[in-house]
């Protein structure tokens, strides 16, 4: 299911970018809500806020490393149902990374289009929404939903039950020594 979801999310991102690329000229803007929200075709040769502009190979390499880390985290999070929200976020994060990676690889730049004029926010795209929302929601979950015990599966041996049993045995031994 995760793979199908990822394909659909990437398809949505690419479909919007293809529509913009086919129907707008670079720099062209169309107000959706005048002076608040526009659709503006921007070519972004860098990452967020055009940082690392012109460093396509570096950005592709960094994205590939991040994707490997996300896939590894997803596999680790399969160990417990409690991590289902994080697994969903990993699908969105990977989809966003792949969506922008496709642009960088095929065009040498990323197509951006959502332009909030009211707050002078940088122009962004669907893939950016996936990445940003998954990171923010992931941080909120890690800070407020999960505790250290939930992440016991990420320890060296990855066996939550063994860690829990060892801790219980230690407490029993502490009580019998007194």
N, CA and C of each residue as an Amber inpcrd file, in Angstrom:
protein
   534
   0.8200000  -1.1980000   0.0000000   0.0000000   0.0000000   0.0000000
   0.8700000   1.2720000   0.0000000   1.9760000   1.2120000   0.7380000
   2.8620000   2.3760000   0.8110000   3.4180000   2.7180000  -0.5630000
   3.7960000   1.6950000  -1.3160000   4.3750000   1.9240000  -2.6400000
   3.3430000   2.5540000  -3.5750000   2.1180000   2.0480000  -3.5510000
   1.0490000   2.6010000  -4.3960000   0.7680000   4.0480000  -4.0010000
   0.7170000   4.3100000  -2.6960000   0.5010000   5.6800000  -2.2150000
   1.6020000   6.6040000  -2.7040000   2.8360000   6.1270000  -2.6390000
   3.9670000   6.9410000  -3.0820000   3.8620000   7.2480000  -4.5750000
   3.5030000   6.2560000  -5.3630000   3.3460000   6.4610000  -6.8100000
   2.2700000   7.5140000  -7.0720000   1.1470000   7.4210000  -6.3600000
   0.0560000   8.3940000  -6.5490000   0.4750000   9.8050000  -6.1360000
   1.1830000   9.9200000  -5.0220000   1.6460000  11.2330000  -4.5610000
   2.6400000  11.8440000  -5.5480000   3.5600000  11.0380000  -6.0390000
   4.5320000  11.5280000  -7.0260000   3.8120000  11.9160000  -8.3120000
   2.8370000  11.1130000  -8.7210000   2.0620000  11.4180000  -9.9270000
   1.3610000  12.7690000  -9.7870000   0.7410000  13.0330000  -8.6390000
   0.0660000  14.3210000  -8.4230000   1.0600000  15.4720000  -8.5360000
   2.2010000  15.3370000  -7.8850000   3.2390000  16.3740000  -7.9520000
   3.6690000  16.6190000  -9.3940000   3.9740000  15.5640000 -10.1090000
   4.4480000  15.7010000 -11.4880000   3.3570000  16.2290000 -12.4150000
   2.1100000  15.8200000 -12.1940000   1.0030000  16.3010000 -13.0350000
   0.8260000  17.8110000 -12.8960000   0.9070000  18.3110000 -11.6690000
   0.7860000  19.7610000 -11.4500000   1.9490000  20.4830000 -12.1270000
   3.1560000  19.9630000 -11.9840000   4.3310000  20.5900000 -12.6000000
   4.2350000  20.5730000 -14.1270000   3.7660000  19.4650000 -14.6900000
   3.6030000  19.3810000 -16.1520000   2.5560000  20.3810000 -16.6200000
   1.4760000  20.5120000 -15.8670000   0.4360000  21.4860000 -16.2280000
   1.0170000  22.9010000 -16.2380000   1.7400000  23.2530000 -15.2000000
   2.3380000  24.5930000 -15.1070000   3.3340000  24.7950000 -16.2420000
   4.1900000  23.8150000 -16.4600000   5.2060000  23.8950000 -17.5090000
   4.5740000  24.0440000 -18.8950000   3.4220000  23.4310000 -19.0970000
   2.7560000  23.4530000 -20.4070000   1.8840000  24.6830000 -20.6310000
   1.4190000  25.3030000 -19.5610000   0.4370000  26.3810000 -19.6960000
   0.9150000  27.7530000 -19.2360000   2.1030000  27.8270000 -18.6630000
   2.6380000  29.0980000 -18.1780000   4.0240000  29.3140000 -18.7680000
   4.4040000  30.5650000 -18.8710000   5.7830000  30.9220000 -19.2040000
   6.4900000  31.2140000 -17.8860000   7.7940000  30.9650000 -17.8450000
   8.5550000  31.2390000 -16.6320000   8.3310000  32.6940000 -16.2260000
   7.9810000  32.9030000 -14.9730000   7.7170000  34.2410000 -14.4520000
   6.2630000  34.6630000 -14.5560000   5.4820000  33.9570000 -15.3520000
   4.0630000  34.3070000 -15.5050000   3.3150000  34.0050000 -14.2060000
   2.4140000  34.8990000 -13.8480000   1.6420000  34.7280000 -12.6190000
   0.1600000  34.9390000 -12.8940000  -0.6600000  34.1560000 -12.2360000
  -2.1130000  34.2820000 -12.3370000  -2.6740000  34.3570000 -10.9240000
  -3.3550000  35.4510000 -10.6000000  -3.9150000  35.5550000  -9.2560000
  -5.0860000  34.5860000  -9.0550000  -5.0470000  33.8830000  -7.9550000
  -6.1920000  33.0790000  -7.5230000  -7.0080000  33.9580000  -6.5840000
  -6.3230000  34.5850000  -5.6330000  -6.8810000  35.6400000  -4.7830000
  -5.8930000  36.7960000  -4.8930000  -6.2930000  37.8540000  -5.5780000
  -5.3910000  38.9600000  -5.9040000  -4.6340000  39.4580000  -4.6690000
  -3.3180000  39.5900000  -4.8370000  -2.3900000  40.0680000  -3.8100000
  -2.3100000  39.1680000  -2.5730000  -2.9170000  37.9880000  -2.6430000
  -2.8510000  37.0440000  -1.5320000  -2.1950000  35.7430000  -1.9850000
  -2.8090000  35.0920000  -2.9850000  -2.3030000  33.8120000  -3.4730000
  -2.3460000  33.7890000  -4.9860000  -1.1830000  33.5070000  -5.5920000
  -1.0680000  33.4470000  -7.0480000  -0.4630000  32.1110000  -7.4580000
  -0.7050000  31.7280000  -8.6940000   0.0360000  30.6430000  -9.3290000
   1.0960000  31.3370000 -10.1800000   2.3520000  31.1220000  -9.8310000
   3.4770000  31.7730000 -10.5000000   4.4880000  30.7070000 -10.9070000
   4.8480000  30.6840000 -12.1800000   5.8160000  29.7000000 -12.6720000
   7.2200000  30.1980000 -12.3690000   7.8980000  29.4780000 -11.4820000
   9.2630000  29.8120000 -11.0900000  10.1490000  28.5910000 -11.3280000
  11.3330000  28.8410000 -11.8730000  12.3420000  27.7970000 -12.0480000
  13.3110000  27.9230000 -10.8780000  13.4270000  26.8590000 -10.0870000
  14.2860000  26.8680000  -8.9100000  15.4550000  25.9160000  -9.1450000
  16.6330000  26.4760000  -9.3290000  17.8250000  25.6650000  -9.5800000
  18.5050000  25.2210000  -8.2930000  17.9450000  25.5960000  -7.1600000
  18.5300000  25.2130000  -5.8810000  17.5660000  24.3990000  -5.0510000
  17.7380000  24.5080000  -3.7370000  16.8440000  23.8300000  -2.7980000
  15.9140000  24.8910000  -2.2150000  15.5370000  24.7400000  -0.9620000
  14.6330000  25.6920000  -0.3200000  15.1890000  27.1100000  -0.4250000
  14.3260000  28.0340000  -0.7840000  14.6870000  29.4410000  -0.9570000
  15.8330000  29.6080000  -1.9460000  15.9170000  28.7260000  -2.9030000
  16.9400000  28.7250000  -3.9600000  18.3610000  28.5720000  -3.4260000
  18.4930000  28.0670000  -2.1930000  19.8370000  27.8290000  -1.6620000
  20.5140000  26.7280000  -2.4820000  21.8010000  26.7830000  -2.5760000
  22.6160000  25.8430000  -3.3590000  22.2580000  25.8850000  -4.8410000
  21.8630000  27.0470000  -5.3060000  21.4850000  27.2200000  -6.7050000
  22.6200000  26.8090000  -7.6300000  22.2760000  26.0310000  -8.6510000
  23.2530000  25.5840000  -9.6300000  24.0690000  24.3750000  -9.2040000
  23.8170000  23.8400000  -8.0330000  24.5650000  22.6820000  -7.5210000
  23.7110000  21.4170000  -7.6470000  23.2700000  21.1320000  -8.8650000
  22.3430000  20.0280000  -9.1260000  22.9000000  18.6810000  -8.6880000
  24.1510000  18.3930000  -9.0060000  24.7420000  17.0990000  -8.6520000
  24.7750000  16.9320000  -7.1380000  25.1770000  17.9870000  -6.4250000
  25.2150000  17.9150000  -4.9700000  23.8090000  17.6910000  -4.4170000
  22.8210000  18.4230000  -4.9360000  21.4470000  18.2790000  -4.4530000
  20.8980000  16.8830000  -4.7400000  21.2050000  16.3380000  -5.9040000
  20.7790000  14.9670000  -6.2220000  21.4340000  13.9690000  -5.2680000
  22.7070000  14.1750000  -4.9630000  23.4280000  13.2720000  -4.0560000
  22.8590000  13.3300000  -2.6480000  22.6380000  14.5360000  -2.1490000
  22.0730000  14.7040000  -0.8060000  20.6760000  14.0860000  -0.7450000
  19.8760000  14.3140000  -1.7740000  18.5280000  13.7430000  -1.8190000
  18.5870000  12.2220000  -1.8120000  19.5140000  11.6430000  -2.5450000
  19.6540000  10.1800000  -2.5770000  20.0060000   9.6370000  -1.1960000
  20.9050000  10.3100000  -0.4920000  21.2870000   9.8860000   0.8600000
  20.0850000   9.9840000   1.7970000  19.3410000  11.0780000   1.7010000
  18.1510000  11.2530000   2.5380000  17.1220000  10.1660000   2.2360000
  16.9340000   9.8480000   0.9610000  15.9850000   8.7930000   0.5910000
  16.3750000   7.4480000   1.1900000  17.6510000   7.1210000   1.1670000
  18.1180000   5.8690000   1.7710000  17.8080000   5.8710000   3.2680000
  18.0690000   6.9920000   3.9410000  17.7820000   7.0980000   5.3750000
  16.2860000   6.9600000   5.6500000  15.4570000   7.5750000   4.8180000
  14.0020000   7.4960000   4.9850000  13.5300000   6.0520000   4.7960000
  14.0470000   5.3720000   3.7940000  13.6620000   3.9740000   3.5520000
  14.0980000   3.0930000   4.7210000  15.3040000   3.3160000   5.2270000
  15.7740000   2.5440000   6.3800000  14.8990000   2.8050000   7.6020000
  14.5440000   4.0640000   7.8360000  13.6730000   4.3970000   8.9630000
  12.3100000   3.7330000   8.7950000  11.7870000   3.7540000   7.5830000
  10.4910000   3.1230000   7.3130000  10.5430000   1.6400000   7.6780000
  11.5950000   0.9560000   7.2690000  11.7370000  -0.4780000   7.5570000
  11.8130000  -0.7110000   9.0670000  12.5740000   0.1100000   9.7730000
  12.6790000  -0.0180000  11.2280000  11.3180000   0.2360000  11.8750000
  10.5920000   1.2260000  11.3820000   9.2950000   1.5680000  11.9640000
   8.2250000   0.5150000  11.6770000   8.5110000  -0.4590000  10.8090000
   7.5610000  -1.5490000  10.5550000   7.4420000  -2.4840000  11.7570000
   8.3940000  -2.4040000  12.6850000   8.4440000  -3.3430000  13.8050000
   7.2790000  -3.1970000  14.7800000   6.7040000  -2.0230000  14.8840000
   5.6130000  -1.8190000  15.8440000   4.5070000  -0.9900000  15.2000000
   3.2620000  -1.3630000  15.5040000   2.1140000  -0.6210000  14.9770000
   2.0760000   0.8230000  15.4570000   2.6620000   1.0720000  16.6200000
   2.6410000   2.4280000  17.1640000   3.3040000   3.4320000  16.2150000
   4.1690000   2.9430000  15.3290000   4.8810000   3.8280000  14.4070000
   4.1490000   4.0650000  13.0930000   2.9080000   3.5990000  12.9710000
   2.1770000   3.7750000  11.7090000   2.1260000   5.2410000  11.2670000
   1.8420000   6.2040000  12.1740000   1.8540000   7.6060000  11.7260000
   3.2050000   8.0330000  11.1480000   4.2920000   7.5700000  11.7410000
   5.6130000   7.9210000  11.2140000   5.8590000   7.2540000   9.8650000
   5.3480000   6.0410000   9.6870000   5.4980000   5.3730000   8.3870000
   4.7580000   6.1520000   7.3000000   3.5630000   6.6300000   7.6230000
   2.8030000   7.4400000   6.6540000   3.6010000   8.6890000   6.3020000
   4.1760000   9.3330000   7.3050000   4.9830000  10.5300000   7.0510000
   6.2040000  10.2100000   6.1990000   6.7980000   9.0480000   6.3980000
   7.9510000   8.6450000   5.5840000   7.5550000   8.5030000   4.1150000
   6.3360000   8.0210000   3.8570000   5.8460000   7.9010000   2.4770000
   5.7290000   9.2890000   1.8560000   5.1670000  10.2420000   2.5960000
   5.0480000  11.6110000   2.0810000   6.4200000  12.2430000   1.8850000
   7.3120000  12.0520000   2.8510000   8.6550000  12.6230000   2.7570000
   9.3990000  12.0690000   1.5440000   9.3540000  10.7610000   1.3710000
  10.0250000  10.1420000   0.2190000   9.3930000  10.6000000  -1.0900000
   8.0710000  10.7120000  -1.1220000   7.3780000  11.1570000  -2.3440000
   7.7970000  12.5680000  -2.7290000   7.8870000  13.4480000  -1.7420000
   8.3210000  14.8140000  -2.0180000   9.7570000  14.8680000  -2.5020000
  10.6180000  14.1050000  -1.8500000  12.0250000  14.0780000  -2.2600000
  12.1600000  13.5400000  -3.6830000  11.4420000  12.4720000  -3.9810000
  11.5140000  11.8850000  -5.3270000  10.9170000  12.8290000  -6.3640000
   9.8030000  13.4900000  -6.0260000   9.1810000  14.4310000  -6.9620000
  10.1310000  15.5340000  -7.3920000  10.8140000  16.1370000  -6.4290000
  11.7750000  17.1920000  -6.7720000  13.0350000  16.6180000  -7.4120000
  13.4020000  15.3940000  -7.0260000  14.5690000  14.7460000  -7.6190000
  14.3350000  14.4740000  -9.1110000  13.1230000  14.0860000  -9.4570000
  12.7830000  13.8530000 -10.8700000  13.0140000  15.1320000 -11.6710000
  12.5500000  16.2600000 -11.1360000  12.7520000  17.5460000 -11.8210000
  14.2360000  17.8580000 -11.9910000  14.9900000  17.7260000 -10.8990000
  16.4190000  18.0550000 -10.9580000  17.1460000  17.1670000 -11.9570000
  16.7790000  15.8920000 -11.9700000  17.4490000  14.9420000 -12.8520000
  17.0770000  15.1740000 -14.3160000  15.8010000  15.4550000 -14.5950000
  15.3540000  15.5830000 -15.9890000  15.5100000  16.9880000 -16.5490000
  15.4370000  18.0140000 -15.6910000  15.4650000  19.3940000 -16.1770000
  16.6520000  20.2010000 -15.6690000  17.2200000  19.7740000 -14.5590000
  18.2930000  20.5510000 -13.9410000  17.7620000  21.6140000 -12.9930000
  16.4650000  21.6500000 -12.7980000  15.8200000  22.6040000 -11.8900000
  14.4830000  22.0200000 -11.4430000  13.8900000  22.6730000 -10.4410000
  12.5900000  22.2610000  -9.9200000  11.5550000  23.3090000 -10.3130000
  10.3890000  22.8410000 -10.7380000   9.2800000  23.7320000 -11.0890000
   8.5080000  24.0610000  -9.8110000   8.3960000  25.3510000  -9.4930000
   7.6100000  25.8260000  -8.3550000   6.4580000  26.6650000  -8.8720000
   5.3590000  26.7350000  -8.0990000   4.1930000  27.4680000  -8.5990000
   3.3070000  28.1320000  -7.5470000   3.3110000  27.6890000  -6.3220000
   2.4090000  28.2590000  -5.3230000   3.0620000  29.4850000  -4.6880000
   2.4090000  30.6130000  -4.8160000   3.0080000  31.9040000  -4.4610000
   2.0860000  32.6770000  -3.5240000   2.4350000  32.6930000  -2.2190000
   1.6640000  33.4710000  -1.2520000   2.2300000  34.8830000  -1.2050000
   1.5930000  35.7740000  -1.9340000   2.0460000  37.1680000  -2.0300000
   1.8490000  37.9140000  -0.7110000   0.7990000  37.5620000   0.0040000
   0.4410000  38.2790000   1.2270000   1.5760000  38.2580000   2.2510000
   2.2560000  37.1370000   2.3670000   3.3190000  37.0170000   3.3700000
   4.7140000  36.9500000   2.7450000   4.7970000  37.1550000   1.4370000
   6.0810000  37.1450000   0.7240000   6.8720000  35.8690000   1.0040000
   6.1750000  34.7540000   0.9660000   6.7960000  33.4470000   1.1770000
   7.3850000  32.9570000  -0.1380000   8.5110000  32.2310000  -0.0960000
   9.0750000  31.7100000  -1.3490000   8.0740000  30.8200000  -2.0890000
   8.1260000  30.8420000  -3.3980000   7.2480000  30.0290000  -4.2360000
   7.6410000  28.5600000  -4.0380000   6.6390000  27.6820000  -3.9600000
   6.9030000  26.2690000  -3.6900000   5.9940000  25.3870000  -4.5320000
   6.1350000  24.0630000  -4.3900000   5.3570000  23.1220000  -5.1980000
   4.7350000  22.0360000  -4.3250000   4.0540000  21.0890000  -4.9540000
   3.3740000  20.0140000  -4.2290000   4.3750000  19.1670000  -3.4420000
   5.4950000  18.8140000  -4.0490000   6.5120000  18.0090000  -3.3610000
   7.0240000  18.7210000  -2.1140000   7.1890000  20.0330000  -2.1970000
   7.6300000  20.8110000  -1.0360000   6.6120000  20.7200000   0.0990000
   5.3300000  20.6980000  -0.2530000   4.2710000  20.5570000   0.7560000
   4.4160000  19.2090000   1.4560000   4.6310000  18.1480000   0.6840000
   4.8140000  16.8170000   1.2770000   5.9670000  16.8190000   2.2720000
   7.1030000  17.3580000   1.8480000   8.3070000  17.3410000   2.6810000
   8.1030000  18.1860000   3.9350000   7.6460000  19.4130000   3.7590000
   7.4950000  20.3300000   4.8890000   6.4890000  19.8100000   5.9060000
   5.3260000  19.3950000   5.4410000   4.2970000  18.8990000   6.3600000
   4.7490000  17.6270000   7.0680000   5.4070000  16.7200000   6.3650000
   5.8420000  15.4790000   7.0130000   6.9090000  15.7480000   8.0690000
   7.8020000  16.6790000   7.8150000   8.8340000  17.0110000   8.8060000
   8.2050000  17.6770000  10.0300000   7.3210000  18.6400000   9.8210000
   6.6880000  19.3420000  10.9490000   5.8330000  18.3850000  11.7730000
   4.9830000  17.6030000  11.1150000   4.1270000  16.6610000  11.8430000
   4.9790000  15.5920000  12.5230000   6.0410000  15.1500000  11.8610000
   6.9490000  14.1760000  12.4650000   7.5850000  14.7070000  13.7410000
   8.0240000  15.9570000  13.7290000   8.6150000  16.5530000  14.9310000
   7.5810000  16.6440000  16.0520000   6.3610000  17.0300000  15.7100000
   5.2950000  17.1150000  16.7150000   5.0290000  15.7300000  17.3140000
   4.9390000  14.7080000  16.4660000   4.7130000  13.3450000  16.9640000
   5.8440000  12.8920000  17.8790000   7.0700000  13.1150000  17.4530000
   8.2170000  12.6770000  18.2520000   8.2630000  13.4130000  19.5890000
   7.9190000  14.6870000  19.5810000   7.9560000  15.4670000  20.8180000
   6.7880000  15.1810000  21.7520000   5.5840000  14.9430000  21.2050000
   4.3920000  14.8830000  22.0480000   3.6620000  13.5370000  22.0760000
   3.8700000  12.6770000  21.1110000   3.1600000  11.3880000  21.0920000
   4.0310000  10.2560000  21.6240000   5.2630000  10.2270000  21.1910000
   6.1360000   9.1100000  21.5290000   7.0140000   9.4410000  22.7290000
   7.4410000   8.3730000  23.4330000   8.4160000   8.5610000  24.5070000
   9.6080000   7.6410000  24.2410000  10.5940000   7.6890000  25.0980000
  11.8210000   6.9100000  24.8840000  11.5470000   5.4140000  24.7570000
  10.5960000   4.9070000  25.5350000  10.2910000   3.4730000  25.4830000
   9.7620000   3.0620000  24.1150000   9.0300000   3.9560000  23.4560000
   8.4950000   3.6410000  22.1300000   9.6130000   3.4080000  21.1180000
  10.7390000   4.0490000  21.3320000  11.8460000   3.9350000  20.3860000
  12.8540000   2.8530000  20.7780000  12.4830000   2.0050000  21.7340000
  13.3650000   0.9070000  22.1380000  13.6680000  -0.0080000  20.9580000
  12.7370000  -0.0960000  20.0070000  12.9400000  -0.9410000  18.8200000
  14.0970000  -0.4450000  17.9620000  14.5040000   0.7770000  18.1640000
  15.5920000   1.3370000  17.3670000  16.9560000   1.0690000  17.9950000
  16.9450000   0.4500000  19.1820000  18.2120000   0.1550000  19.8430000
  19.0010000  -0.8800000  19.0710000  20.1960000  -1.1090000  19.5220000
  21.1540000  -1.9750000  18.8270000  20.5590000  -3.3130000  18.3860000
  19.9120000  -4.0490000  19.2990000  19.3960000  -5.3680000  18.9140000
  17.9840000  -5.2900000  18.3530000  17.3130000  -4.1610000  18.5300000
  16.0000000  -3.9510000  17.9160000  14.8890000  -4.7900000  18.4980000
  15.1250000  -5.5090000  19.6020000  14.0860000  -6.3580000  20.1730000
  13.5180000  -5.6920000  21.4190000  12.3420000  -5.1440000  21.2920000
  11.7160000  -4.4000000  22.3800000  11.4600000  -5.3120000  23.5640000
  10.9560000  -6.5130000  23.3280000  10.6110000  -7.4160000  24.4110000
  11.8310000  -7.7920000  25.2400000  12.9570000  -8.0620000  24.5940000
  14.1730000  -8.4080000  25.3290000  14.6080000  -7.2450000  26.2050000
  14.5620000  -6.0280000  25.6800000  14.9450000  -4.8500000  26.4560000
  14.0150000  -4.6840000  27.6480000  12.7130000  -4.8390000  27.4160000
  11.7250000  -4.6830000  28.4790000  11.9170000  -5.7650000  29.5370000
  12.1520000  -7.0270000  29.1190000  12.3540000  -8.1230000  30.0580000
  13.6240000  -7.9260000  30.8670000  14.6760000  -7.4630000  30.2320000
  15.9330000  -7.2180000  30.9360000  15.7380000  -6.1430000  31.9970000
  14.9650000  -5.1130000  31.6520000  14.7090000  -4.0330000  32.6030000
  13.8800000  -4.5520000  33.7750000  12.8750000  -5.3870000  33.5000000
  12.0310000  -5.9540000  34.5560000  12.8540000  -6.8510000  35.4680000
  13.7280000  -7.7010000  34.8880000  14.5710000  -8.5830000  35.6820000
  15.4990000  -7.7750000  36.5710000  16.0110000  -6.6820000  36.0350000
  16.9020000  -5.8240000  36.8030000  16.1780000  -5.2510000  38.0130000
  14.9260000  -4.8420000  37.8350000  14.1370000  -4.2880000  38.9380000
  13.8460000  -5.3660000  39.9770000  13.5550000  -6.6000000  39.5240000
  13.2970000  -7.7030000  40.4490000  14.5450000  -7.9910000  41.2620000
  15.7030000  -8.0400000  40.6140000  16.9640000  -8.2930000  41.3120000
  17.2680000  -7.1900000  42.3120000  16.9760000  -5.9510000  41.9590000
  17.2010000  -4.8310000  42.8730000  16.3460000  -4.9870000  44.1190000
  15.1070000  -5.4410000  43.9570000  14.1880000  -5.5900000  45.0870000
  14.5690000  -6.7800000  45.9720000  15.0940000  -7.8550000  45.4040000
  15.4540000  -9.0320000  46.1990000  16.7550000  -8.8240000  46.9550000
  17.5830000  -7.9130000  46.5070000  18.8520000  -7.6490000  47.1860000
  18.6490000  -6.8890000  48.4860000  17.4990000  -6.2700000  48.6610000
  17.2780000  -5.4080000  49.8350000  16.8230000  -6.1760000  51.0240000
